[in-house]
Amino acid sequence: MNQDAYGHVARIGKAIGNGNRLELLELMAQAEQSVDDMARVSRMGVTTVSSHLQVLKNAGLVRTRRDGVRIYYRLAGPEVAGLFVSMKDVAARFLPAPFAADSSTEAGSSRDVVPLIHTIDEARDAFMLDVRRAHEYLAGHYPGAVSIPLDELASRMDEVPRDRRVIVYCRGGFCLLARDAARLMRDKGIDAWAMDEGVLEWRAGGSVELTATA
């Protein structure tokens, strides 16, 4: 057997075999990200993020771009997002407890009260709302989706229609921004639903052709 080949592939598994690194991959699936930006969003220390990124870079999973003194990181390709999604799907099937609809969450949490849209076909003719950060939206979003970052939603609620179903999406299946946004809108009487997938899955599978805004 070709042990070198097995070992080479195993480097990939080792690199992504860490929850914090998976979170960073999800962030980079949205747009290029700096170390400082990823540290702020993930609430990890800058040194910790840098260390995780080095592991991912050494495994060939991320690329970098320097702009002055700042370095930006991005996924090496859509296949990296696909690898994450495949792992997530396998985990959901064979380790289902954390993924189940009735998994333990605090009573009244967004997971408990927000109806979910499971496929993009269910979102046809709806008002699509992107609640990620603005620069993530600009890097690529569902065609025709409107951008209202979650932290601006309460003050911009009048921009959301009340005579159409509203479908909210965010970074991916593990991201709770869409659920939190849908819950906030439903409390205001808006027919809001959350996608249980997002940009990570769309980049991986090509099921949605994302639109970048210049």
C-alpha positions in Angstrom: 0.0 0.0 0.0 1.1 3.5 -0.7 1.5 4.9 2.8 2.8 8.2 1.6 -0.4 8.8 -0.4 -2.5 7.9 2.6 -0.5 10.2 4.8 -0.8 13.0 2.3 -4.5 12.8 2.3 -4.6 12.4 6.1 -2.9 15.8 6.4 -6.2 17.3 5.1 -8.2 15.4 7.6 -5.9 16.5 10.4 -6.1 20.1 9.3 -9.9 20.3 9.3 -10.3 18.1 12.4 -10.8 21.0 14.7 -14.1 22.9 15.3 -12.4 26.3 15.5 -10.7 25.7 12.1 -14.1 24.7 10.6 -15.5 28.0 11.8 -12.7 29.9 10.1 -13.3 28.0 6.9 -17.0 29.0 7.1 -16.0 32.6 7.5 -13.6 32.4 4.5 -16.3 30.9 2.4 -18.1 34.3 2.6 -15.3 36.5 1.5 -11.6 37.3 2.0 -11.0 37.8 5.7 -8.1 39.3 7.7 -6.8 37.7 10.9 -8.1 40.6 13.0 -11.6 40.3 11.4 -11.8 36.6 11.9 -10.6 36.9 15.5 -13.3 39.5 16.2 -16.2 37.5 14.7 -15.1 34.2 16.1 -14.1 35.6 19.5 -10.8 33.8 19.3 -7.5 35.5 20.0 -5.5 36.8 17.1 -2.6 34.5 18.0 -5.0 31.5 18.1 -6.6 32.4 14.7 -3.1 32.9 13.2 -2.0 29.5 14.4 -5.2 27.8 13.0 -4.8 29.6 9.6 -1.2 28.4 9.4 -2.3 24.8 9.7 -4.9 25.3 7.0 -2.5 27.0 4.8 0.1 24.3 5.2 -2.5 21.7 4.2 -3.2 23.8 1.0 -6.8 24.6 2.0 -6.4 28.4 2.1 -4.7 31.1 0.0 -3.4 34.5 1.0 -3.2 38.0 -0.4 -1.1 40.8 1.0 -2.3 44.4 1.0 0.4 46.5 2.6 0.9 45.1 6.1 -2.4 43.2 6.1 -2.8 39.7 4.9 -6.1 38.4 3.7 -7.2 34.8 3.7 -9.6 32.9 1.4 -10.5 29.3 0.6 -8.3 27.7 -2.0 -11.4 26.7 -4.0 -15.0 25.6 -3.8 -13.9 22.1 -3.1 -12.8 23.1 0.4 -16.3 24.3 1.1 -17.6 21.1 -0.4 -15.4 19.0 2.0 -16.8 20.9 5.0 -20.4 20.3 3.8 -19.7 16.6 3.1 -18.4 16.2 6.6 -21.4 18.0 8.0 -23.8 15.8 6.1 -22.0 12.6 7.3 -22.1 13.9 10.8 -25.8 14.7 10.5 -26.5 11.1 9.4 -24.2 9.1 11.6 -23.9 11.4 14.7 -27.4 12.9 14.5 -27.9 14.1 18.1 -26.5 17.7 17.8 -28.4 18.2 14.5 -31.8 16.9 15.5 -34.7 19.4 15.5 -35.4 18.5 19.1 -31.8 18.7 20.2 -31.3 20.5 23.5 -31.6 24.2 23.3 -32.9 26.9 25.6 -36.6 27.2 25.7 -37.8 30.0 23.5 -34.5 30.1 21.4 -34.6 30.9 17.7 -34.2 27.2 16.9 -37.4 26.4 18.7 -39.7 29.0 17.2 -38.5 29.8 13.7 -39.8 27.7 10.8 -37.1 26.5 8.4 -36.7 26.4 4.6 -34.8 23.3 3.6 -34.3 23.8 -0.1 -33.7 26.8 -2.3 -36.7 25.8 -4.4 -39.0 26.6 -1.5 -37.7 30.2 -1.5 -39.0 31.0 -5.0 -40.9 34.3 -5.2 -40.0 35.2 -1.6 -38.2 38.3 -0.4 -34.7 37.1 0.2 -32.9 38.8 3.1 -29.1 38.5 3.7 -28.2 39.3 7.3 -24.5 38.7 7.1 -22.0 41.6 7.3 -22.0 44.0 4.4 -18.6 43.1 3.0 -19.6 39.4 3.0 -22.8 40.3 1.0 -20.7 42.4 -1.4 -18.4 39.4 -2.1 -21.3 37.2 -3.1 -25.0 36.8 -2.4 -28.2 35.2 -3.6 -29.3 37.0 -6.8 -31.8 39.8 -5.9 -31.3 39.4 -2.1 -31.4 42.5 0.0 -28.7 43.2 2.6 -29.6 44.2 6.1 -27.0 43.0 8.6 -28.5 41.5 11.7 -27.2 44.3 14.0 -29.1 46.8 11.8 -32.3 44.9 11.4 -34.2 46.3 14.3 -33.7 49.9 13.1 -34.4 49.0 9.4 -37.5 46.8 9.9 -39.6 49.2 7.7 -37.5 48.0 4.7 -38.9 44.4 5.0 -42.2 43.8 3.2 -45.2 42.6 5.2 -47.2 41.2 2.3 -44.6 38.6 1.2 -42.9 35.6 2.8 -39.4 36.6 3.9 -36.6 34.1 3.6 -33.5 34.8 5.7 -30.1 33.3 5.1 -26.6 33.7 6.5 -23.2 32.0 6.3 -24.3 28.3 6.4 -26.2 25.6 8.2 -24.4 26.2 11.6 -24.8 30.0 11.5 -27.6 31.3 13.7 -27.9 34.8 12.3 -30.8 33.9 10.0 -32.7 32.2 12.8 -32.2 35.2 15.1 -33.3 37.6 12.4 -36.4 35.5 11.5 -37.4 35.3 15.1 -37.0 39.1 15.5 -39.2 39.7 12.4 -41.8 37.1 13.4 -42.2 39.0 16.7 -43.2 42.0 14.6 -45.8 40.0 12.7 -43.7 39.4 9.6 -43.9 36.0 7.9 -40.2 35.2 8.2 -38.5 31.9 7.6 -34.9 30.9 8.0 -32.8 28.9 5.5 -31.1 25.9 7.1 -28.3 26.3 4.6 -26.5 29.3 3.3 -23.5 30.6 1.4 -21.1 27.9 2.5 -23.4 25.2 1.0 -24.1 27.3 -2.1 -20.4 27.8 -2.8 -19.8 24.1 -2.3 -22.5 22.7 -4.5 -23.1 25.4 -7.1 -26.8 25.1 -6.5 -27.0 28.9 -6.4 -25.0 31.2 -8.6 -23.9 33.9 -6.2 -23.8 37.5 -7.4 -21.0 39.7 -6.4 -21.6 43.5 -6.1 -18.8 45.7 -7.5 
